[in-house]
Amino acid sequence: MYLNRKIDSTLVEWKNDPRHKPLLMRGARQVGKTTAVRRLAESFETFVEINLETDDEVRKYIEQSFDIQGLIALIEVRYGKRIIPGKTLLFLDEIQGCPRAVTSLRYFYEKVQPLHVVAAGSLLEFALAEVGDIPVGRVRNIFVYPFSFAEFVAALGGGVSYERAFDFAKSGNLPDFAHGKMLDYLKSFLIVGGMPAAVLAYAETQSYLAARNEQRDIMQNLKEDFAKYKTRVDPAVLRTTLRSVIEQTGQQFTYSNSELELTYAKSKKCTDLMERAKIVMRIDCTHANGIPLGGDINPKDNKFMLLDTGLYLYEAGLNLADWINDEPAKFVNRGKLAEMFVAHELKKSGSPLDDNPLYYWHRENKTGKAEVDFVVQHRNSPLPIEVKSGTKGSMKSLRILMNEKSFKLGVRTSEENLGALDGGQIRIVPLYLIGEYESVLRN
């Protein structure tokens, strides 16, 4: 059973582009990279998939030579398939097993440009760090994340319901029954998360336990990968740092932790490695003085979040039964989870061709502390977004930032239906639609 993804249309566009470059698919383990490529392969006459961790002959050839015509001849012999530009999809999987294969992509582009070549790997970022000659301008990057909320709802057969709720929201009038239905889906999504195996298990069985079993397997596999980092850092320290990330979700990250015996240097190295492996994502603190937001950050102030809400709930050891029996409204009230959900949706809402960095705002002075959960770009200006757990809560920090920077528009996202405050300067966007904020704010 294949579950449709946003990435599918991007891959089809790449296939149909006569100027296509070799494609480098980047993302964490088990987010669906290989499955999406195999789906795309159905539209080609020939598909050749090579695992560079297990195919010693192809790996050795690439390590010794960049003769692309010779490599193609070798692959045709080994796999018994003709490789025909325009009709064949060549997939180099687990490319981290042969870092030189990343460099070889430039020669595919220069020597056999009509050939469709895709490369991917579960620890690709480490290979990129080791490659001295990255083929800039000759390779297209595409970033793959876990399922978004909209993709999840569609996987459960609720795609039309989501589309109609979205249409209502764009018109500025979202009926309460539609809002309530989306909150029910949101509760399920927070538990199941967006990892494809967990989503598929839940879609087929409607069992949270089936999804939880998949989450357990995924986390075990991710932790087993830590052994592959051992030349860089002790796997035990990585596990300890991951625990620290889980505990500090939603907070400005404190690298040093005496209870966990983490120094700044050790913790910083570990978070860098886990971010490179896409297990965690970093949110930088911006001064929000203008666009681009990344040009005005404090590099030492960061937040970190695990790549998926379902994995977070599993890893945090929260009792599944307690969450299942909770009311949707009360369920969303859990602040850390709501903030994590918004971070993921904002990350996934951008183009798959960009890494879509995230930012928050924090200020501390003699008058006290103020923090706004996210700052994004809306048109050509910064847009602050405050995440609220529930339907109430002060927005003191949001108003401080808006007044200080003379922002004309801010967003409060929560379990509330559409609305507005402060004469329309603060717009209320339901949590489940935060990834569509650009369209919702047009009204």
C-alpha positions as CSV (number, residue, x, y, z in Angstrom):
1,M,0.0,0.0,0.0
2,Y,1.6,3.3,-1.1
3,L,0.6,6.5,0.7
4,N,0.8,9.6,-1.5
5,R,3.3,12.3,-0.5
6,K,3.9,15.9,-1.3
7,I,7.3,14.9,-2.5
8,D,5.8,12.8,-5.3
9,S,4.8,15.8,-7.4
10,T,8.3,17.3,-6.9
11,L,9.9,14.1,-8.2
12,V,7.6,14.1,-11.3
13,E,8.5,17.7,-12.0
14,W,12.2,16.8,-11.8
15,K,11.7,13.8,-14.2
16,N,9.9,16.0,-16.8
17,D,12.4,18.8,-16.6
18,P,14.7,18.5,-19.7
19,R,17.4,20.3,-17.8
20,H,17.2,17.9,-14.8
21,K,20.3,17.5,-12.7
22,P,21.3,14.4,-10.7
23,L,19.1,14.4,-7.6
24,L,20.4,14.2,-4.0
25,M,17.7,13.1,-1.6
26,R,18.4,14.2,2.0
27,G,16.6,13.3,5.1
28,A,16.6,11.1,8.2
29,R,16.5,7.3,8.2
30,Q,13.0,5.8,7.3
31,V,11.3,9.0,6.3
32,G,10.4,7.5,2.9
33,K,13.2,8.4,0.5
34,T,13.6,5.0,-1.0
35,T,9.9,4.3,-1.2
36,A,9.3,7.6,-3.0
37,V,12.0,6.8,-5.6
38,R,10.6,3.3,-6.2
39,R,7.2,4.9,-6.8
40,L,8.7,7.3,-9.3
41,A,10.5,4.4,-11.0
42,E,7.1,3.0,-12.1
43,S,7.0,5.8,-14.7
44,F,10.3,4.7,-16.3
45,E,10.9,1.8,-18.7
46,T,13.9,0.6,-16.7
47,F,14.8,0.9,-13.0
48,V,18.2,0.1,-11.6
49,E,18.7,0.3,-7.8
50,I,22.2,-0.1,-6.3
51,N,23.0,-0.2,-2.6
52,L,26.5,1.2,-2.3
53,E,26.9,-0.3,1.2
54,T,26.5,-3.9,-0.2
55,D,27.6,-3.8,-3.8
56,D,31.3,-4.0,-3.5
57,E,32.1,-4.1,-7.2
58,V,30.3,-0.9,-8.0
59,R,31.6,0.8,-4.9
60,K,35.2,-0.2,-5.7
61,Y,34.9,1.1,-9.3
62,I,33.6,4.5,-8.2
63,E,36.4,4.7,-5.5
64,Q,39.0,4.2,-8.2
65,S,37.6,6.0,-11.2
66,F,35.2,8.7,-12.4
67,D,34.8,7.1,-15.8
68,I,31.1,7.3,-16.1
69,Q,30.7,5.3,-19.3
70,G,32.8,2.5,-17.8
71,L,30.6,2.6,-14.7
72,I,27.5,2.4,-16.7
73,A,28.9,-0.6,-18.6
74,L,29.8,-2.3,-15.4
75,I,26.2,-1.7,-14.0
76,E,24.6,-3.1,-17.1
77,V,26.7,-6.3,-16.8
78,R,26.0,-6.7,-13.1
79,Y,22.3,-6.0,-13.2
80,G,21.5,-7.3,-16.7
81,K,19.6,-4.1,-17.7
82,R,20.3,-1.6,-20.4
83,I,20.7,2.0,-19.1
84,I,19.2,4.3,-21.6
85,P,19.1,8.1,-21.0
86,G,15.6,9.3,-20.8
87,K,14.1,5.9,-20.2
88,T,16.1,4.6,-17.2
89,L,16.1,5.7,-13.6
90,L,19.4,4.9,-11.9
91,F,19.1,4.9,-8.1
92,L,22.3,5.0,-5.9
93,D,21.1,4.2,-2.5
94,E,23.0,4.3,0.8
95,I,25.5,6.6,-0.9
96,Q,27.2,7.3,2.5
97,G,28.8,3.9,1.9
98,C,30.9,5.5,-0.9
99,P,31.4,9.3,-0.4
100,R,33.2,9.6,-3.7
101,A,29.9,8.7,-5.4
102,V,28.6,12.1,-4.3
103,T,31.4,13.7,-6.3
104,S,30.7,11.3,-9.2
105,L,27.3,12.9,-9.6
106,R,28.8,15.9,-11.4
107,Y,30.2,13.6,-14.1
108,F,26.8,12.0,-14.6
109,Y,25.6,15.6,-15.3
110,E,28.5,16.5,-17.5
111,K,28.8,13.3,-19.5
112,V,25.3,11.8,-19.7
113,Q,23.0,14.6,-18.6
114,P,19.8,13.1,-20.1
115,L,20.1,10.1,-17.7
116,H,17.9,10.4,-14.6
117,V,20.1,9.7,-11.5
118,V,18.9,9.8,-7.9
119,A,21.2,9.3,-4.9
120,A,20.1,8.9,-1.3
121,G,21.4,7.7,2.1
122,S,20.4,7.4,5.7
123,L,23.5,9.2,6.8
124,L,24.2,11.2,3.7
125,E,25.1,14.3,5.6
126,F,28.2,12.6,6.9
127,A,29.3,11.7,3.4
128,L,28.8,15.3,2.3
129,A,31.0,16.5,5.2
130,E,33.8,14.1,4.1
131,V,33.6,15.0,0.4
132,G,36.1,17.7,-0.6
133,D,34.6,18.3,-4.0
134,I,30.9,18.8,-3.7
135,P,29.4,19.2,-7.2
136,V,27.9,22.6,-6.7
137,G,25.6,23.7,-9.5
138,R,25.5,20.2,-11.0
139,V,23.3,18.5,-8.4
140,R,19.8,19.3,-7.1
141,N,19.0,18.7,-3.5
142,I,15.6,17.6,-2.3
143,F,14.8,17.4,1.4
144,V,12.4,14.6,2.7
145,Y,10.6,14.8,6.0
146,P,8.1,12.7,7.9
147,F,4.4,13.0,6.9
148,S,2.8,16.4,7.4
149,F,-0.6,16.7,9.0
150,A,-2.3,17.1,5.6
151,E,-0.5,14.0,4.3
152,F,-1.5,12.0,7.4
153,V,-5.2,12.9,7.1
154,A,-5.1,12.0,3.4
155,A,-3.5,8.6,4.3
156,L,-6.5,7.9,6.6
157,G,-9.0,8.7,3.8
158,G,-9.8,12.2,5.1
159,G,-8.1,14.2,2.3
160,V,-11.4,15.7,1.1
161,S,-12.3,16.8,4.6
162,Y,-9.0,18.5,5.0
163,E,-9.3,20.2,1.7
164,R,-12.8,21.5,2.5
165,A,-11.7,22.7,5.9
166,F,-8.8,24.5,4.3
167,D,-11.1,26.1,1.7
168,F,-13.4,27.3,4.5
169,A,-10.4,28.7,6.3
170,K,-9.2,30.6,3.2
171,S,-12.6,32.2,3.0
172,G,-12.4,33.3,6.6
173,N,-15.3,31.1,7.9
174,L,-14.4,27.7,9.3
175,P,-17.5,25.9,10.7
176,D,-17.2,24.5,14.2
177,F,-18.0,20.9,13.0
178,A,-15.1,21.0,10.5
179,H,-12.8,22.5,13.1
180,G,-13.8,19.7,15.6
181,K,-13.1,17.0,13.0
182,M,-9.7,18.4,12.3
183,L,-8.9,18.5,16.0
184,D,-9.8,14.8,16.2
185,Y,-7.4,14.0,13.4
186,L,-4.8,16.2,15.1
187,K,-5.0,14.1,18.3
188,S,-4.3,10.9,16.2
189,F,-1.5,12.6,14.4
190,L,0.3,13.7,17.5
191,I,0.2,10.1,18.8
192,V,1.1,8.3,15.5
193,G,3.5,11.0,14.2
194,G,4.6,11.2,10.6
195,M,7.1,8.4,10.2
196,P,5.8,6.4,7.2
197,A,6.0,3.0,8.8
198,A,3.9,4.2,11.8
199,V,1.4,6.0,9.5
200,L,1.0,2.9,7.3
201,A,0.5,0.7,10.4
202,Y,-2.2,3.0,11.8
203,A,-3.9,3.5,8.4
204,E,-4.2,-0.3,8.0
205,T,-5.2,-1.2,11.5
206,Q,-6.5,1.9,13.3
207,S,-4.4,0.7,16.2
208,Y,-2.2,3.1,18.1
209,L,-0.4,0.1,19.5
210,A,0.6,-1.0,16.0
211,A,2.0,2.5,15.4
212,R,3.8,2.4,18.7
213,N,5.5,-0.9,17.8
214,E,6.8,0.7,14.6
215,Q,8.1,3.8,16.6
216,R,10.0,1.4,18.9
217,D,11.7,-0.2,15.9
218,I,12.5,3.2,14.3
219,M,14.1,4.5,17.5
220,Q,16.1,1.4,18.0
221,N,17.4,1.7,14.4
222,L,18.3,5.4,14.9
223,K,20.2,4.6,18.1
224,E,22.0,1.7,16.5
225,D,23.3,4.2,13.9
226,F,25.1,5.9,16.8
227,A,27.7,3.2,16.5
228,K,28.5,4.5,13.0
229,Y,29.4,7.9,14.6
230,K,32.0,6.3,17.0
231,T,35.0,7.8,15.2
232,R,33.5,11.1,16.0
233,V,32.0,10.7,19.5
234,D,31.2,8.0,22.0
235,P,27.7,6.4,21.3
236,A,26.9,6.5,25.0
237,V,27.4,10.3,25.0
238,L,25.1,10.6,22.0
239,R,22.4,8.7,23.8
240,T,22.8,10.9,26.8
241,T,22.6,14.0,24.7
242,L,19.4,12.7,23.0
243,R,17.9,12.3,26.4
244,S,18.8,15.9,27.2
245,V,17.2,17.0,23.9
246,I,14.0,15.2,24.9
247,E,14.0,16.8,28.4
248,Q,14.6,20.3,27.0
249,T,12.0,20.2,24.2
250,G,10.4,23.7,23.9
251,Q,13.2,25.3,25.9
252,Q,16.3,27.2,25.0
253,F,18.9,24.5,25.0
254,T,21.4,24.3,27.8
255,Y,24.4,22.3,26.5
256,S,26.1,21.7,29.8
257,N,24.3,19.3,32.2
258,S,26.1,18.2,35.3
259,E,23.5,15.5,36.2
260,L,24.0,13.9,32.8
261,E,27.8,14.6,32.9
262,L,27.6,16.6,29.7
263,T,30.1,19.4,29.1
264,Y,29.4,22.1,26.6
265,A,31.9,20.8,24.1
266,K,30.6,17.2,24.3
267,S,27.0,18.2,24.0
268,K,27.6,20.6,21.2
269,K,29.4,18.0,19.2
270,C,26.6,15.5,19.7
271,T,23.8,17.9,18.8
272,D,25.8,18.8,15.6
273,L,26.0,15.1,14.7
274,M,22.4,14.4,15.4
275,E,21.3,17.4,13.4
276,R,23.5,16.3,10.5
277,A,21.8,12.9,10.7
278,K,18.4,14.7,10.7
279,I,17.4,13.1,14.0
280,V,16.9,16.5,15.6
281,M,16.3,19.8,14.1
282,R,17.8,23.1,15.4
283,I,15.8,26.3,15.8
284,D,18.0,29.4,15.9
285,C,17.4,32.6,17.9
286,T,17.0,35.5,15.6
287,H,17.0,39.2,16.5
288,A,14.1,39.6,13.9
289,N,15.4,42.9,12.7
290,G,14.5,42.1,9.1
291,I,14.9,39.7,6.2
292,P,16.7,37.3,5.9
293,L,16.1,36.1,9.4
294,G,19.2,33.9,9.3
295,G,21.4,36.9,8.8
296,D,20.7,38.2,12.3
297,I,21.0,35.3,14.7
298,N,22.7,34.5,18.0
299,P,24.6,31.3,17.2
300,K,24.8,30.1,20.8
301,D,21.1,30.3,21.5
302,N,19.3,27.3,20.1
303,K,16.4,25.0,20.6
304,F,16.4,21.4,19.5
305,M,13.5,19.1,18.8
306,L,13.2,15.4,17.8
307,L,12.2,14.9,14.2
308,D,8.7,13.5,15.0
309,T,6.0,13.9,17.6
310,G,5.2,10.2,17.7
311,L,8.9,9.3,18.3
312,Y,9.0,12.0,21.0
313,L,6.0,10.5,22.9
314,Y,7.6,7.1,22.7
315,E,11.1,8.2,23.7
316,A,9.7,10.3,26.5
317,G,8.0,7.2,28.0
318,L,4.6,8.8,28.2
319,N,1.7,6.4,28.9
320,L,-0.2,5.8,25.6
321,A,-3.4,4.9,27.4
322,D,-3.5,8.2,29.2
323,W,-3.2,10.1,26.0
324,I,-5.7,8.0,24.0
325,N,-8.4,8.5,26.6
326,D,-7.8,12.3,26.8
327,E,-10.2,14.8,25.3
328,P,-8.9,16.4,22.0
329,A,-8.9,19.9,23.5
330,K,-7.1,18.9,26.6
331,F,-4.7,16.7,24.6
332,V,-3.5,19.6,22.5
333,N,-3.0,21.6,25.7
334,R,0.3,19.8,26.2
335,G,2.6,22.8,25.4
336,K,5.8,21.0,24.4
337,L,3.9,18.8,22.0
338,A,2.0,21.7,20.4
339,E,5.2,23.6,19.9
340,M,6.9,20.6,18.4
341,F,4.0,20.0,16.0
342,V,4.2,23.6,14.8
343,A,7.9,23.4,14.3
344,H,7.5,20.3,12.1
345,E,4.6,21.8,10.1
346,L,6.5,25.0,9.4
347,K,9.5,22.9,8.3
348,K,7.5,20.8,6.0
349,S,5.4,23.7,4.6
350,G,8.2,25.1,2.5
351,S,9.6,23.9,-0.8
352,P,11.2,20.4,-0.7
353,L,14.1,22.0,-2.6
354,D,15.1,24.0,0.5
355,D,16.1,23.0,4.0
356,N,13.7,25.6,5.5
357,P,15.5,26.7,8.7
358,L,13.5,27.7,11.7
359,Y,13.8,30.7,14.1
360,Y,12.5,31.9,17.4
361,W,13.0,35.2,19.3
362,H,14.3,35.6,22.8
363,R,15.2,38.7,24.8
364,E,16.5,39.0,28.3
365,N,17.2,42.3,30.1
366,K,16.6,44.2,33.3
367,T,12.9,44.3,32.7
368,G,12.6,40.5,32.4
369,K,12.5,37.8,29.8
370,A,10.4,37.6,26.7
371,E,10.2,34.8,24.1
372,V,8.2,34.2,21.0
373,D,8.1,30.6,19.8
374,F,8.7,31.2,16.1
375,V,9.5,33.9,13.6
376,V,8.9,33.2,9.9
377,Q,9.0,35.2,6.7
378,H,5.7,36.3,5.5
379,R,6.0,38.1,2.1
380,N,8.9,40.4,2.8
381,S,8.6,40.9,6.5
382,P,9.2,38.8,9.7
383,L,6.0,37.3,11.1
384,P,6.0,36.3,14.8
385,I,4.1,33.1,15.8
386,E,3.1,32.4,19.3
387,V,2.0,28.8,20.1
388,K,-0.6,28.5,22.9
389,S,-1.7,25.4,24.7
390,G,-5.4,25.6,24.8
391,T,-7.7,28.5,24.1
392,K,-6.4,31.0,26.6
393,G,-3.1,32.4,27.8
394,S,-1.2,35.7,27.8
395,M,0.5,37.0,24.7
396,K,2.7,39.4,26.5
397,S,5.9,38.3,24.7
398,L,4.2,38.5,21.3
399,R,3.0,42.0,21.9
400,I,6.4,43.1,23.2
401,L,8.1,41.9,20.0
402,M,5.5,43.5,17.8
403,N,5.8,46.8,19.6
404,E,9.5,46.7,19.7
405,K,10.0,45.9,16.0
406,S,6.8,47.8,14.8
407,F,5.4,44.6,13.3
408,K,1.9,45.1,11.9
409,L,0.9,41.4,12.0
410,G,1.4,38.5,14.4
411,V,-0.1,35.0,14.7
412,R,-1.4,33.1,17.6
413,T,-1.9,29.4,16.9
414,S,-3.8,27.1,19.2
415,E,-6.8,24.8,19.3
416,E,-9.0,27.8,18.7
417,N,-11.0,28.3,15.6
418,L,-10.1,31.2,13.2
419,G,-10.3,34.6,14.8
420,A,-8.5,37.9,15.4
421,L,-7.4,40.1,18.3
422,D,-6.1,43.6,18.7
423,G,-8.1,45.0,15.8
424,G,-6.9,42.3,13.5
425,Q,-3.2,42.8,14.2
426,I,-3.0,39.3,15.8
427,R,-4.6,36.6,13.7
428,I,-5.7,33.3,15.3
429,V,-4.8,30.3,13.1
430,P,-5.8,26.7,14.2
431,L,-2.8,24.5,15.0
432,Y,-3.6,22.0,12.3
433,L,-3.5,24.8,9.6
434,I,-0.3,26.5,10.7
435,G,1.6,24.9,7.8
436,E,-0.9,26.8,5.5
437,Y,-0.5,30.1,7.2
438,E,0.4,32.0,4.0
439,S,-2.9,31.1,2.4
440,V,-5.0,31.6,5.6
441,L,-3.5,35.1,6.2
442,R,-4.5,36.2,2.7
443,N,-8.1,36.6,3.9
